[in-house]
Each structure stands twice: as C-alpha cells, then as structure tokens.
Amino acid sequence: MSVGLPGSVALHKTGGSSAYHESCIPAAKKNVSVPPPRQNYTEADYTKCDIVTQDEVWKQSVNKEKKGVKEWEENWGFMTEFDPKGRPKSAKEEPTNKSQFSEDINVPNTNSGNYGNRLNTEVGQTMQNMEFQFNSGSRKKKMGSDMICY
C-alpha cells in the first residue's frame, strides 16, 4: 500500500522511495558527501591558531564562565543564605576602617617591595654590585674631550 499526497510520487509505508523517484535524482546530488561531525578540539589544537583566534577563544571562554556564574546565582544562589541545616545565616560584618596596606614598617606591601627590601643586606649589596659590573659593557660612555671631532 502506498501513502502520499495527490500529484506526488507514492512512497511505501516502510519509508523507502520508489524506483521512479530514485531515477529522478541527478547523479551529482546522489553522491553528496556529508561533512564530518564537528570535532571536540583539544588545547593543543588551539595553540596552533594565530593570536587573534586565540584571543577570540579566550573571550568566548571567559564569557561562558561569566554566564555560568550568573546562571548559578539565579538558580542556586539562595543556598548561600542558609547553613547546611536550613537555618538562615547571619550576614558577616565587614570592617569599615581597615587599611589594605601593612601597618608594620618592616613588612613590604608589594612584591616589588619584597625585592627592594632585601637589598639592604650584605648579599643584596653584592648582587647589586655584580649586576652593575655585568651591565657596564653595554652602557653608553661619555667620550673624552680628545675624541671630539669637528
């Protein structure tokens, strides 16, 4: 038994097409290859990309992460307001007058301060002198007055 609309080629219930239909398809369309399925790329594949592509990939991953955080806050953020037993948590008070810098003079506030902090030691002075001597060959030198040509 065949199924179909009036004026159309009849198809069998099994889903196969008729011999007439098969003969109507152009040869170029019969052998159309299906593109391979999309690959899951590894991190090594992305390192082969140029810098612009790597930047785009980075931006996309950052945006996905931001979107995920936003969705988590919408769906599960309420859980942060309760303890494991379901009781509401009290809000933690943050200090208002707390300085972000160290109050101790001997403790540096930055990583560059850590480096500079150690130069006052004997080892630090020795390293600084060695660095000065090592780089002295590449410095510009002032020419003597006997070398000036007019």
Secondary structure as the mmCIF struct_conf table of DSSP 4:
data_model
#
loop_
_struct_conf.conf_type_id
_struct_conf.id
_struct_conf.beg_label_comp_id
_struct_conf.beg_label_asym_id
_struct_conf.beg_label_seq_id
_struct_conf.end_label_comp_id
_struct_conf.end_label_asym_id
_struct_conf.end_label_seq_id
STRN STRN1 SER A 2 VAL A 3
TURN_TY1_P TURN_TY1_P1 PRO A 6 GLY A 7
BEND BEND1 SER A 8 SER A 8
STRN STRN2 LEU A 11 HIS A 12
TURN_TY1_P TURN_TY1_P2 LYS A 13 THR A 14
BEND BEND2 GLY A 15 GLY A 15
HELX_LH_PP_P HELX_LH_PP_P1 GLY A 16 SER A 18
HELX_RH_AL_P HELX_RH_AL_P1 ALA A 19 CYS A 24
BEND BEND3 ILE A 25 ILE A 25
HELX_RH_AL_P HELX_RH_AL_P2 ALA A 27 LYS A 30
TURN_TY1_P TURN_TY1_P3 ASN A 31 ASN A 31
HELX_LH_PP_P HELX_LH_PP_P2 VAL A 32 GLN A 39
HELX_RH_AL_P HELX_RH_AL_P3 GLU A 43 THR A 47
TURN_TY1_P TURN_TY1_P4 LYS A 48 LYS A 48
BEND BEND4 CYS A 49 CYS A 49
HELX_RH_AL_P HELX_RH_AL_P4 ILE A 51 TRP A 76
HELX_RH_3T_P HELX_RH_3T_P1 GLY A 77 GLU A 81
STRN STRN3 PHE A 82 PHE A 82
TURN_TY1_P TURN_TY1_P5 PRO A 84 LYS A 85
BEND BEND5 GLY A 86 GLY A 86
HELX_LH_PP_P HELX_LH_PP_P3 ARG A 87 ARG A 87
STRN STRN4 PRO A 88 PRO A 88
HELX_LH_PP_P HELX_LH_PP_P4 LYS A 89 PRO A 95
BEND BEND6 THR A 96 ASN A 97
BEND BEND7 GLN A 100 PHE A 101
BEND BEND8 GLU A 103 GLU A 103
TURN_TY1_P TURN_TY1_P6 ILE A 105 ASN A 106
BEND BEND9 VAL A 107 VAL A 107
BEND BEND10 ASN A 109 THR A 110
HELX_RH_AL_P HELX_RH_AL_P5 ASN A 111 ASN A 117
HELX_RH_3T_P HELX_RH_3T_P2 ARG A 118 ASN A 120
BEND BEND11 THR A 121 THR A 121
HELX_RH_AL_P HELX_RH_AL_P6 GLU A 122 PHE A 134
TURN_TY1_P TURN_TY1_P7 ASN A 135 ASN A 135
HELX_RH_3T_P HELX_RH_3T_P3 SER A 136 SER A 138
BEND BEND12 ARG A 139 ARG A 139
HELX_LH_PP_P HELX_LH_PP_P5 LYS A 142 GLY A 144
HELX_RH_3T_P HELX_RH_3T_P4 SER A 145 MET A 147
#
